[in-house]
Amino acid sequence: RDFDIREQFAIISSGVMPFKWFYMGYDLATLPLKLQNAWDTCMEFSRMVWMGLAELGRGNVQRDDMAGPVGIVDMMAETGAQAESTGDALYSIFYFTAFIAVNLAIMNMLPIPALDGGRLLILGIEAITRKKLPKNVEGYIHFVGIIILFGLMIFVTYNDIKMRVFEHTHTPHYSYSLRLVR
């Protein structure tokens, strides 16, 4: 029997969970289970990155929603400071670092010139047209991509510094907590 959303909420609120995807308890931490958990976490991070890119594409991302290297370090410090113990702080920081790694991997594969995804796009176009793109044209394409990426990096870093130094804002709009339960 399928439950509508109100029935699902009532069942969840009551603490009686007839759904097979919900599991209370623990399993022995075997290598296959740890690998499955790592894969599931990576897929969840990937979903979050793609959702963020979709929001960016729709124009729903404000200037204060973006973070560069300075903002990432600030969020990392905030994440560690919110933990109840040193072990929890390290766990949260490693978790956040894994999220950043997945984020960077996805961003690197976007079809933007100067990134690996841009190079793959050029290789794909060359394979379809069966014509090699002249090296100087490919160089110009990647040069424009690098200029755009540097411009974005400068803008985001300036925004990070401005929010923290000039506006004395240490909890920007994009700030969130990564307090995790093991």
PAZAPA-4460 file (N, C-alpha, C; in steps of 0.05 Angstrom, whole numbers, plus 32768, in hexadecimal, padded with zeros to 4 digits):
% residues 182
    n_x    n_y    n_z   ca_x   ca_y   ca_z    c_x    c_y    c_z   seq   type   mol
   8011   7FE8   8000   8000   8000   8000   8012   8019   8000     1      R     A
   800C   802C   7FEE   801B   8045   7FEE   800D   8059   8001     2      D     A
   801E   8067   800F   8014   807B   8022   8018   8097   8016     3      F     A
   8004   80A9   801A   8008   80C4   8011   801A   80D2   8026     4      D     A
   8022   80EB   801F   8036   80F8   8030   802C   80FD   804C     5      I     A
   8013   8103   8050   8008   8107   806C   8009   80ED   807C     6      R     A
   8003   80D7   806F   8004   80BD   807D   8021   80B6   8083     7      E     A
   8033   80BC   8070   804F   80B6   8076   8059   80C6   808D     8      Q     A
   8052   80E0   808F   805B   80F1   80A5   804F   80E6   80BF     9      F     A
   8035   80DE   80BF   8029   80D4   80D7   8037   80BA   80E0    10      A     A
   803E   80A9   80CD   804B   8090   80D4   8067   8096   80DF    11      I     A
   8075   80A8   80D2   8090   80AF   80DB   808F   80BC   80F7    12      I     A
   807B   80CE   80FB   8078   80DB   8115   8072   80C7   812B    13      S     A
   8063   80B3   8125   805B   809F   8139   8072   808D   8141    14      S     A
   8086   808C   8130   809D   807B   8136   809A   805F   812B    15      G     A
   8084   8058   811F   807F   803E   8113   8087   8040   80F5    16      V     A
   809B   8033   80ED   80A5   8035   80D2   80A2   801B   80C3    17      M     A
   808D   8019   80B2   8089   8000   80A3   809A   7FFF   8089    18      P     A
   80A9   8014   8083   80B7   8016   806A   80D1   8006   806C    19      F     A
   80D8   7FF7   8057   80EF   7FE7   8057   8109   7FF7   8055    20      K     A
   8108   8010   804C   8120   8020   8049   8129   802D   8062    21      W     A
   8119   802B   8076   8120   8037   8090   812A   8021   80A3    22      F     A
   8141   8025   80AF   814D   8010   80BF   8157   801C   80D9    23      Y     A
   814E   8012   80EF   8158   801A   8109   816A   8004   8114    24      M     A
   8182   800A   811B   8194   7FF6   8125   81AF   7FFA   811A    25      G     A
   81BF   7FE6   811B   81DA   7FE8   8111   81E2   7FCD   8104    26      Y     A
   81F5   7FCF   80F2   8201   7FB8   80E5   821E   7FB6   80EC    27      D     A
   8229   7F9F   80EA   8246   7F9B   80EE   8254   7FAA   80D8    28      L     A
   8268   7FBA   80DF   8276   7FCB   80CC   828A   7FBB   80BC    29      A     A
   8280   7FAD   80A8   8291   7F9D   8096   829B   7FAF   807F    30      T     A
   82AF   7FA6   8072   82BA   7FB5   805B   82A5   7FBB   8046    31      L     A
   8296   7FA7   803D   8281   7FAC   8029   826D   7FC1   8032    32      P     A
   8265   7FC0   804C   8252   7FD4   8056   825E   7FF0   8057    33      L     A
   8278   7FF1   805E   8285   800C   805E   8288   8017   8042    34      K     A
   828E   8005   802F   8290   800E   8013   8275   8018   8009    35      L     A
   8260   8009   8010   8245   8011   8008   823E   802C   8014    36      Q     A
   8244   8030   802D   823F   8049   803A   824E   8060   802D    37      N     A
   8267   805B   8026   8278   8070   8019   826C   8077   7FFE    38      A     A
   8263   8063   7FEF   8257   8067   7FD5   823D   8077   7FD8    39      W     A
   822C   806F   7FEB   8213   807D   7FEF   8217   809A   7FF7    40      D     A
   822B   809F   8008   8231   80BA   8010   823B   80CA   7FF8    41      T     A
   824C   80BF   7FE8   8257   80CC   7FD0   8240   80D3   7FBD    42      C     A
   822D   80C1   7FB9   8216   80C6   7FA8   8204   80DC   7FB3    43      M     A
   8201   80DD   7FCD   81F1   80F2   7FDA   81FF   810D   7FD7    44      E     A
   821A   810E   7FDA   8229   8127   7FD5   8225   8130   7FB8    45      F     A
   8227   811D   7FA6   8224   8123   7F89   8209   812F   7F84    46      S     A
   81F4   8123   7F90   81D9   812E   7F8C   81D7   814A   7F97    47      R     A
   81E3   814F   7FAE   81E3   816A   7FB9   81F1   817E   7FA7    48      M     A
   8207   8177   7F9B   8216   8189   7F89   8205   818F   7F70    49      V     A
   81F9   817A   7F65   81E8   817F   7F4D   81D0   8190   7F53    50      W     A
   81C5   818C   7F6B   81AE   819D   7F73   81B8   81BA   7F76    51      M     A
   81CF   81BE   7F81   81DA   81D9   7F83   81E0   81E6   7F68    52      G     A
   81EA   81D6   7F55   81EE   81E0   7F3A   81D4   81E7   7F2C    53      L     A
   81BF   81D7   7F31   81A5   81DD   7F26   819A   81F7   7F31    54      A     A
   819E   81FC   7F4B   8195   8215   7F57   81A5   822C   7F4B    55      E     A
   81BE   8228   7F46   81CF   823D   7F3A   81C5   8243   7F1E    56      L     A
   81BE   822E   7F0F   81B4   8232   7EF4   8199   8240   7EF3    57      G     A
   8189   823B   7F07   816E   8248   7F08   8170   8265   7F12    58      R     A
   8188   826D   7F1B   818B   8288   7F25   8183   828C   7F42    59      G     A
   8180   8276   7F51   8177   8277   7F6C   818F   827A   7F80    60      N     A
   81A7   827E   7F76   81BE   8280   7F88   81C6   829E   7F89    61      V     A
   81C8   82A8   7FA1   81D0   82C3   7FA5   81EF   82C5   7FA8    62      Q     A
   81F9   82DD   7FA8   8216   82E2   7FAB   8220   82D6   7FC6    63      R     A
   820F   82D9   7FDB   8217   82D0   7FF5   8215   82B2   7FF8    64      D     A
   820A   82A4   7FE4   8207   8287   7FE6   8220   8278   7FDD    65      D     A
   8231   8286   7FCF   8249   8279   7FC4   8260   827C   7FD8    66      M     A
   8272   8268   7FD8   8289   8269   7FE9   82A2   8261   7FD9    67      A     A
   82B7   8270   7FDD   82D1   8269   7FD2   82E3   825D   7FE6    68      G     A
   82FD   825D   7FE2   830F   8250   7FF5   830D   825C   8011    69      P     A
   830A   8276   8013   8308   8283   802E   82EE   827A   803C    70      V     A
   82D8   8279   802D   82BF   8270   8038   82BF   8253   8040    71      G     A
   82CC   8243   8031   82CE   8226   8037   82DE   8222   8051    72      I     A
   82F4   8231   8054   8304   822F   806C   82F3   8238   8084    73      V     A
   82E4   824D   8080   82D2   8257   8096   82BD   8243   809D    74      D     A
   82B1   8236   8089   829D   8221   808F   82AA   8209   809C    75      M     A
   82C2   8203   8094   82D1   81EC   80A0   82D6   81F2   80BE    76      M     A
   82DF   820A   80C4   82E3   8212   80E0   82C9   8212   80F0    77      A     A
   82B4   821B   80E4   829A   821B   80F1   8290   81FF   80F7    78      E     A
   8295   81ED   80E3   828D   81D2   80E6   829C   81C5   80FE    79      T     A
   82B6   81C9   80FF   82C6   81BE   8115   82BE   81CA   8130    80      G     A
   82B8   81E4   8130   82B2   81F1   814A   8297   81E8   8155    81      A     A
   8285   81DF   8144   826B   81D7   814E   826A   81BB   815A    82      Q     A
   8280   81AC   8156   8280   8190   815F   8284   8190   817D    83      A     A
   827A   817A   8189   827A   8178   81A6   8295   816D   81B0    84      E     A
   82A4   815F   819F   82BE   8155   81A8   82D1   8157   8190    85      S     A
   82EA   8152   8196   82FF   8153   8181   82FA   813E   816C    86      T     A
   82F2   8126   8175   82ED   8110   8162   82D5   8117   8150    87      G     A
   82C0   8123   815B   82A9   812B   814B   82B1   8141   8137    88      D     A
   82C3   8154   8141   82CC   8169   812F   82DC   815E   8118    89      A     A
   82EE   814B   811D   82FD   813F   8107   82EB   8130   80F4    90      L     A
   82D8   8121   80FF   82C5   8112   80EE   82B5   8126   80DC    91      Y     A
   82AB   813B   80E8   829C   814F   80D8   82AD   815D   80C3    92      S     A
   82C6   8163   80CA   82D8   8170   80B7   82DF   815D   80A0    93      I     A
   82E4   8144   80A6   82EA   8131   8091   82D2   812C   807F    94      F     A
   82BA   812C   808B   82A1   8129   807C   829E   8141   8069    95      Y     A
   82A2   8159   8073   82A0   8171   8063   82B5   8171   804D    96      F     A
   82CD   8168   8053   82E3   8166   8040   82DB   8153   8029    97      T     A
   82CE   813D   8030   82C5   812A   801C   82B0   8137   800A    98      A     A
   829F   8147   8015   828B   8155   8005   8298   8169   7FF2    99      F     A
   82AC   8177   7FFB   82BB   818A   7FEA   82C9   817A   7FD4   100      I     A
   82D5   8163   7FDA   82E2   8153   7FC5   82CF   814A   7FAF   101      A     A
   82B7   8141   7FB7   82A3   8139   7FA3   829A   8151   7F93   102      V     A
   8296   8167   7FA1   828F   8180   7F93   82A3   8188   7F7E   103      N     A
   82BD   8188   7F86   82D2   818F   7F73   82D4   817B   7F5B   104      L     A
   82D0   8162   7F61   82D0   814E   7F4B   82BA   8153   7F37   105      A     A
   82A2   8159   7F40   828C   815F   7F2E   8291   8179   7F1F   106      I     A
   829A   818D   7F2D   82A0   81A7   7F1F   82B5   81A4   7F0A   107      M     A
   82CA   8194   7F10   82DF   818F   7EFD   82D5   8182   7EE3   108      N     A
   82C0   8172   7EE5   82B6   8163   7ECE   82A1   8173   7EBE   109      M     A
   829A   818B   7EC7   8287   819B   7EB8   8294   81A3   7E9D   110      L     A
   8285   81A6   7E88   8290   81AC   7E6E   8298   81CA   7E6C   111      P     A
   82AA   81D3   7E7C   82B4   81EE   7E7D   82D1   81ED   7E72   112      I     A
   82D7   81FF   7E5F   82F3   8200   7E56   8306   8204   7E6D   113      P     A
   831D   81F8   7E6B   8333   81F8   7E7F   832F   81E3   7E94   114      A     A
   8318   81D7   7E96   8314   81C0   7EA9   8315   81A6   7E99   115      L     A
   8316   8190   7EA7   8317   8176   7E9A   82FE   8171   7E8A   116      D     A
   82E7   817A   7E94   82CE   8176   7E85   82CF   8185   7E6B   117      G     A
   82DC   819D   7E6A   82DE   81AC   7E51   82F0   819D   7E3D   118      G     A
   8305   8191   7E47   8317   8181   7E36   8308   8169   7E2A   119      R     A
   82F8   815C   7E3B   82E8   8145   7E32   82D4   814E   7E1D   120      L     A
   82C8   8166   7E20   82B5   8170   7E0D   82C3   8174   7DF2   121      L     A
   82DB   8180   7DF3   82EA   8184   7DDA   82F1   8169   7DCD   122      I     A
   82F9   8156   7DDC   82FF   813B   7DD1   82E5   812F   7DC5   123      L     A
   82CF   8133   7DD3   82B5   8128   7DC8   82AE   8135   7DAD   124      G     A
   82B1   8150   7DAC   82AC   815E   7D93   82BF   8155   7D7D   125      I     A
   82D8   8151   7D83   82EB   8147   7D70   82E4   812A   7D67   126      E     A
   82DA   811A   7D79   82D2   80FF   7D71   82BA   80FF   7D5F   127      A     A
   82A7   8111   7D64   828E   8112   7D54   8295   811D   7D38   128      I     A
   82A4   8133   7D37   82AA   8140   7D1E   82C1   8132   7D0F   129      T     A
   82D0   8122   7D1D   82E7   8114   7D12   82FC   8128   7D07   130      R     A
   82FC   813F   7D13   8310   8154   7D0C   831E   815D   7D26   131      K     A
   8338   815F   7D24   8347   8168   7D3B   8345   8187   7D3C   132      K     A
   833F   8190   7D54   833E   81AD   7D58   835B   81B8   7D59   133      L     A
   8361   81CD   7D4A   837C   81D8   7D4B   8384   81DE   7D68   134      P     A
   839E   81D9   7D6E   83A8   81DD   7D89   83A5   81FA   7D93   135      K     A
   83AA   820D   7D81   83A8   8229   7D89   838A   8230   7D90   136      N     A
   8377   8225   7D81   835B   822B   7D87   8353   821E   7DA2   137      V     A
   835C   8206   7DA6   8357   81F9   7DC0   8364   8208   7DD7   138      E     A
   837C   8212   7DD2   838A   8222   7DE6   837A   823C   7DED   139      G     A
   8370   8249   7DD8   8360   8261   7DDD   8346   825B   7DED   140      Y     A
   833A   8245   7DE6   8321   823D   7DF4   8327   8239   7E12   141      I     A
   833D   822A   7E18   8344   8225   7E33   834D   823F   7E41   142      H     A
   835B   8251   7E33   8364   826A   7E3E   834C   827A   7E47   143      F     A
   8337   827C   7E37   831F   828B   7E3E   8312   827D   7E57   144      V     A
   8311   8263   7E57   8306   8255   7E6F   8316   825B   7E88   145      G     A
   8330   825C   7E86   8341   8262   7E9D   833B   827F   7EA7   146      I     A
   8339   8292   7E94   8333   82AD   7E9C   8318   82AF   7EAB   147      I     A
   8304   82A1   7EA0   82EA   82A2   7EAD   82EC   8295   7EC9   148      I     A
   82F9   827E   7ECB   82FC   8271   7EE5   830B   8282   7EF9   149      L     A
   8321   828F   7EF0   8330   82A1   7F02   831E   82B9   7F0B   150      F     A
   830F   82C3   7EF8   82FC   82D9   7EFF   82E8   82D0   7F14   151      G     A
   82DD   82B9   7F11   82CA   82AE   7F24   82D7   82AA   7F3F   152      L     A
   82F0   829F   7F3E   82FE   8299   7F57   8304   82B4   7F66   153      M     A
   830C   82C8   7F58   8312   82E2   7F64   82F8   82EE   7F70   154      I     A
   82E2   82EC   7F61   82C9   82F7   7F6A   82C0   82E9   7F84   155      F     A
   82C1   82CF   7F84   82B7   82C0   7F9B   82CA   82C4   7FB3   156      V     A
   82E4   82C5   7FAF   82F6   82CA   7FC5   82F3   82E6   7FD0   157      T     A
   82F0   82FA   7FBE   82EB   8315   7FC7   82D1   8316   7FD8   158      Y     A
   82BC   8309   7FCE   82A3   8308   7FDD   82A6   82FB   7FF8   159      N     A
   82B6   82E5   7FFA   82BB   82D9   8014   82C9   82EC   8027   160      D     A
   82DE   82F9   801D   82ED   830B   802E   82DC   8323   8036   161      I     A
   82CD   832D   8024   82BC   8344   802A   82A8   833E   803F   162      K     A
   829C   8326   803E   8288   831E   8051   8294   831B   806D   163      M     A
   82AD   8311   806E   82B9   830B   8088   82C8   8323   8094   164      R     A
   82D5   8333   8083   82E5   8349   808E   82D5   8363   808F   165      V     A
   82CA   836B   8079   82BD   8385   8078   82A1   8385   8084   166      F     A
   8293   8370   8081   8278   836E   808C   8277   835F   80A6   167      E     A
   828E   8355   80AF   8290   8346   80C8   827B   8330   80CA   168      H     A
   8277   8322   80B4   8263   830C   80B3   8272   82F2   80B4   169      T     A
   826E   82E3   80C9   827C   82C9   80CB   8268   82B2   80C8   170      H     A
   824F   82B8   80C6   823B   82A3   80C1   822A   82AC   80A9   171      T     A
   8236   82A9   8091   8229   82B1   8078   820F   82A1   8073   172      P     A
   8201   82AA   805F   81E8   829D   8057   81EB   827F   8051   173      H     A
   8202   8277   8046   8206   825B   803E   8210   824A   8055   174      Y     A
   8213   8256   806D   821E   8247   8083   820B   8231   808C   175      S     A
   8215   821B   8093   8204   8205   809D   8215   81F3   80AF   176      Y     A
   8207   81E2   80BD   8215   81D0   80D0   8218   81B5   80C4   177      S     A
   822E   81A8   80C9   8232   818D   80C1   8235   817B   80DA   178      L     A
   8225   8180   80ED   8226   816E   8105   821A   8154   80FD   179      R     A
   822A   813F   8100   8223   8125   80F6   821F   8111   810C   180      L     A
   820F   80FE   8107   820B   80E8   811A   8217   80CF   810D   181      V     A
   8228   80C2   811C   8235   80AA   8112   8224   8092   8116   182      R     A
***
